[in-house]
Amino acid sequence: MIKNLLNPFILNFASDVDFTQPIIEEVTSFLPSNFMLILIGIGLIIATIIIIFFLKKIIINSVIGLVIWGIALFVFNIPLPLIPSLVVSIIIGPAGIGTMLLLNAFGLLVI
């Protein structure tokens, strides 16, 4: 009896799936093309955790965040909103810039 109830559901589900397109392309279609921004963003978040854990100096974290903001914006020309990214880099440090790079890589950052 349960088998008879599940068959229409399975058939409806299978009819919506396009089996002509390779499954790898379909699964990876949502991934961003720039993996370097993702790696740098995650690295900056880890660096902030290490800075806070070992140095325990919020001012050093803010200064390093400001330096990384300048490097990202002016040296590598990564498109970031000017004032919001500056404020985030000063308050949160490298983790803030790392988060903005991740948002930029996934297309969630409005510039």
C-alpha contacts under 8 A as a table, 3 or more apart, distances in Angstrom:
res1	aa1	res2	aa2	distance
1	M	4	N	5.25
1	M	5	L	6.59
2	I	5	L	5.05
2	I	6	L	6.25
3	K	6	L	5.23
3	K	7	N	6.19
4	N	7	N	5.46
4	N	8	P	7.53
5	L	8	P	6.55
5	L	9	F	7.46
6	L	9	F	5.27
6	L	10	I	6.19
7	N	10	I	5.14
7	N	11	L	6.03
8	P	11	L	5.06
8	P	12	N	6.04
9	F	12	N	5.17
9	F	13	F	6.15
10	I	13	F	5.08
10	I	14	A	6.04
11	L	14	A	5.11
11	L	15	S	6.11
12	N	15	S	5.19
12	N	16	D	6.68
13	F	16	D	5.47
13	F	17	V	6.88
14	A	17	V	5.35
15	S	18	D	7.86
18	D	21	Q	6.39
19	F	22	P	7.25
19	F	23	I	7.79
21	Q	25	E	7.44
21	Q	26	E	7.16
22	P	25	E	5.71
22	P	26	E	6.65
23	I	26	E	5.07
23	I	27	V	6.12
24	I	27	V	5.20
24	I	28	T	6.06
25	E	28	T	5.31
25	E	29	S	5.75
26	E	29	S	5.33
27	V	30	F	7.23
28	T	31	L	5.52
31	L	106	F	7.59
32	P	35	F	6.81
32	P	105	A	6.14
32	P	106	F	5.78
33	S	105	A	7.95
34	N	37	L	5.99
34	N	38	I	7.29
34	N	105	A	6.42
35	F	38	I	5.11
35	F	39	L	6.31
35	F	105	A	7.68
36	M	39	L	5.10
36	M	40	I	6.07
37	L	40	I	5.16
37	L	41	G	5.95
37	L	101	L	5.86
37	L	102	L	6.48
37	L	104	N	7.99
37	L	105	A	5.99
38	I	41	G	5.11
38	I	42	I	6.20
38	I	101	L	6.89
38	I	102	L	5.39
38	I	105	A	6.45
39	L	42	I	5.26
39	L	43	G	6.05
40	I	43	G	4.95
40	I	44	L	6.12
40	I	98	G	6.76
40	I	101	L	7.66
41	G	44	L	5.21
41	G	45	I	6.39
41	G	95	A	7.57
41	G	97	I	7.16
41	G	98	G	3.62
41	G	99	T	6.00
41	G	100	M	7.64
41	G	101	L	5.43
41	G	102	L	5.60
42	I	45	I	5.16
42	I	46	I	6.30
42	I	98	G	6.22
42	I	99	T	7.80
42	I	102	L	7.77
43	G	46	I	5.11
43	G	47	A	6.07
43	G	98	G	7.39
44	L	47	A	4.89
44	L	48	T	6.20
44	L	94	P	5.22
44	L	95	A	5.37
44	L	97	I	7.38
44	L	98	G	5.10
45	I	48	T	5.22
45	I	49	I	6.49
45	I	94	P	6.34
45	I	95	A	4.08
45	I	96	G	7.59
45	I	98	G	5.75
45	I	99	T	7.39
46	I	49	I	5.15
46	I	50	I	6.33
46	I	95	A	7.52
47	A	50	I	5.08
47	A	51	I	6.08
47	A	94	P	7.13
47	A	95	A	7.55
48	T	51	I	5.01
48	T	52	I	6.11
48	T	61	N	6.97
48	T	93	G	6.92
48	T	94	P	5.72
48	T	95	A	5.58
49	I	52	I	5.31
49	I	53	F	5.98
50	I	53	F	5.06
50	I	54	F	5.96
50	I	55	L	7.96
51	I	54	F	5.52
51	I	55	L	5.44
51	I	56	K	6.84
51	I	57	K	7.68
51	I	61	N	6.69
52	I	55	L	5.61
52	I	56	K	4.62
52	I	57	K	6.38
52	I	58	I	7.03
52	I	61	N	7.22
53	F	56	K	5.77
57	K	60	I	5.51
57	K	61	N	6.52
58	I	61	N	4.99
58	I	62	S	6.25
59	I	62	S	5.03
59	I	63	V	6.21
60	I	63	V	5.11
60	I	64	I	6.09
61	N	64	I	5.25
61	N	65	G	6.09
61	N	92	I	7.65
61	N	93	G	5.29
61	N	94	P	7.20
62	S	65	G	4.96
62	S	66	L	6.17
62	S	89	S	6.68
62	S	90	I	4.76
62	S	91	I	6.23
62	S	92	I	6.70
62	S	93	G	4.71
62	S	94	P	7.76
63	V	66	L	5.05
63	V	67	V	6.28
63	V	90	I	6.98
63	V	93	G	7.37
64	I	67	V	5.08
64	I	68	I	6.15
64	I	93	G	6.53
64	I	94	P	6.71
65	G	68	I	5.11
65	G	69	W	6.02
65	G	89	S	4.82
65	G	90	I	6.03
65	G	92	I	7.42
65	G	93	G	3.85
65	G	94	P	4.37
65	G	95	A	7.79
65	G	96	G	7.76
65	G	97	I	7.13
66	L	69	W	5.00
66	L	70	G	6.31
66	L	86	L	7.14
66	L	89	S	5.48
66	L	90	I	5.76
66	L	93	G	6.96
66	L	94	P	7.95
67	V	70	G	5.18
67	V	71	I	6.28
68	I	71	I	5.00
68	I	72	A	6.02
68	I	94	P	6.72
68	I	97	I	7.58
69	W	72	A	5.18
69	W	73	L	6.01
69	W	85	S	7.44
69	W	86	L	6.86
69	W	89	S	6.31
69	W	94	P	7.95
69	W	97	I	6.57
70	G	73	L	5.21
70	G	74	F	5.67
70	G	75	V	7.34
71	I	74	F	5.52
71	I	75	V	4.96
71	I	76	F	6.50
72	A	75	V	5.94
72	A	76	F	5.16
72	A	77	N	6.28
72	A	78	I	5.74
73	L	76	F	6.14
73	L	77	N	4.95
73	L	78	I	5.36
73	L	79	P	6.84
73	L	80	L	6.85
74	F	77	N	5.28
74	F	78	I	7.80
79	P	111	I	7.20
80	L	85	S	6.46
80	L	100	M	7.67
80	L	104	N	7.80
80	L	111	I	6.27
81	P	84	P	5.91
81	P	85	S	5.79
81	P	110	V	7.72
81	P	111	I	5.25
82	L	85	S	5.60
82	L	86	L	6.16
83	I	86	L	5.08
83	I	87	V	6.20
84	P	87	V	5.22
84	P	88	V	6.12
85	S	88	V	5.05
85	S	89	S	5.98
85	S	96	G	7.89
85	S	97	I	6.90
85	S	100	M	7.43
86	L	89	S	5.15
86	L	90	I	6.29
87	V	90	I	5.25
87	V	91	I	6.14
88	V	91	I	5.23
88	V	92	I	5.59
88	V	93	G	6.95
88	V	96	G	5.44
88	V	97	I	6.96
89	S	92	I	5.57
89	S	93	G	4.55
89	S	94	P	6.33
89	S	95	A	7.85
89	S	96	G	5.52
89	S	97	I	5.75
90	I	93	G	5.54
91	I	96	G	7.94
92	I	95	A	6.20
92	I	96	G	5.13
93	G	96	G	5.52
93	G	97	I	6.88
94	P	97	I	5.18
94	P	98	G	6.00
95	A	98	G	4.83
95	A	99	T	6.02
96	G	99	T	5.09
96	G	100	M	6.26
97	I	100	M	4.99
97	I	101	L	6.13
98	G	101	L	5.05
98	G	102	L	6.26
99	T	102	L	5.05
99	T	103	L	6.21
100	M	103	L	4.98
100	M	104	N	6.03
100	M	109	L	7.17
101	L	104	N	4.93
101	L	105	A	6.08
102	L	105	A	5.04
102	L	106	F	6.29
103	L	106	F	5.27
103	L	107	G	6.09
103	L	108	L	4.99
103	L	109	L	5.22
104	N	107	G	5.03
104	N	108	L	5.92
104	N	109	L	4.99
105	A	108	L	7.70
106	F	109	L	7.94
107	G	110	V	7.96
